Amino acid sequence: MFRPFPGSGELGHDFSRVGVFAGDRARFGAQDQTQSGGLGKETTENVPPESKMTPTTTLDPGTETSGSGTPVIDSVELITSSAGAVGGFKEKEDLCDASLNKPGPFTDPSWNGAIANVHQIHFHVSQGWAGNLRALRMVNRTATGRGQSFPESKNDGPPPHEYQFTKDKMVIADAPGWCRTLKEDDFPITYTGDFGLYAYDPLNNKILASVAYHVEISKAHFSDPSPVNTVTVTDKKIGSGVKSPVPPKK
């Protein structure tokens, strides 16, 4: 069943039709999330049921004033450096050996040629407990390498190891890019991805805040000293959903 989000244009999806945590289907290609040794059952079995959610953009009118415990999000922030970053993530979650505790452009010019954009997104809670929140992330991307193209449009989790909670924040970290051992003939490589990240109340599937952002990566050769590696916010909303980068299936 297709259910559009009220007042959100083309944001609606039947999330049950979108593949969850599509693993590394090929031996060579880009990745949209950290992959702690792969995405097997042990990694995904405790994932919140985002794929079955059919959220709306209409908040409970009593949310902001009631004592029901429903979290209220008052800000969303993209963190791209160690300043303001939240710790607690495992130091090495993927083949890049990049740390989610240390946001910023990551590149390996000498060991395996890997490149990824490490970032955190902070949903700040002004009321209620941040641990009651869950997140849904959608991605539409195109990557190129070894003369091939790797398009993907899907539900991207996030998996449990990309979550951290503080007393007033839900933090979602990620490191999309090329986290694998690369060879000189794999280059040039690129990654262009549009993401939509939605914080929601799992009790009623209502979106409380959202952010859209764009990741751009380009590396000309194995030891490229100045690759392109950026992430920028393109839209964010409190109390509703940004337009999804993944077109709804008809």
C-alpha angles and dihedrals in degrees: 000000000000114000118183118213108249110254094359103104110214097358096105122112140169093232092191088070096054118091114246121223097347102205130219097298094179136037091242129042147087127285131221098203141023111282110203098205092323134311102279128149093278089060099045107031095094096044115132111253096259093145092067098044121116100187127186129212095229114101124210104267089226096052099098097046106028125091092227092120094242105148119246116210115206102174144018121205134185112217116202102165139041090265106101094000121146118230132207099091119121109269096235118031102156146024090276091067084226118153121228086208089067111055119198141085111317124200134161109208097178117021108048106341092240122159132188141159109238114199143151129216116207122204105195117211119210094180133024131011120312090213089071091067129092132189139222121198126194125190137191111186146156123205130181132199139142087020092298134112123228111193120179134176115180156111103292101192117207099240119221097261090063093062127090127168130202127181091275107017144064107207123198116190129190143170111198120179136072108331103169140083107288132193129213092255090057089071145134094051130179138182125192116177137170115201135191117196119191126192110204143171105249091205093068103008092237119152111237099180140348143188135200120206141172128224119200123186130170127166120178100196142354097277098029103160096203112034122168109254116159143144123196134180112240099178142350135184138191114216097009145050129272116227110283117244088218113078113233115256112245 
